[in-house]
Amino acid sequence: MLQIRWHGRGGQGAVTAARIFGLAAAVYGGWYAQSFPSFGTERRGAPVTAFTRLDDRPIRDRSQIYSPDYVVVLDATLLESTDIFTGLKPGGIVLINTGREPVMARSPETRVYILDATRLALEVLDTPIVNTAMVAALAGTTGILSLEAVEKAIAAVLSRDLATRNIALARRAYDLAKVLGSKEAIACDG
């Protein structure tokens, strides 16, 4: 079973990212999947966590994910207040939306990738909503899902106008992530 934890802030689309990734996997990628959020009465801008599970057989576990294989961070400011490495499996992958190399302590076997998804989103969408870029970046970096599966899931979840622009964003992020995934992970201080 592959488990993914998504970190974002209210209004950034972390819950939608988990949903799109799960839909892409279950309907278009040949996986069994589930996605779900973990939040209470948080307001816009408050930390939000969402989860996605993938497996090649039906998933019966409905608990929160405590030992993710992958962690996706939609907002790098969360690194200041959240231990994103909590429970990450050895050899796990962390994908962070940032334009500069973050300074953080991490395990030597953890692979950390960065992508300036905010810059891409501003160029393509004229707004800093990065969820579809990070979905595509995770798919491209890990090879779990094809770009086609991600595009179809985006089209199924978003309105036609939003889907068209977000698919264009996903394509750019996926292409950049394929390059990230083929290179050595960035070196982080720590």
Secondary structure, DSSP 8 states (H G I E B T S, - for coil): -EEEEEEEETTS-HHHHHHHHHHHHHHHSS-EEEEEEE-SS--TTSEEEEEEEEESS-----S--SS-SEEEES-GGGGGT--TTTT--TT-EEEEE-SS-------TT-EEEEE-HHHHHHHHHSS---HHHHHHHHHHHH-SS-HHHHHHHHHHHS-HHHHHHHHHHHHHHHHHHHHHHHS-------
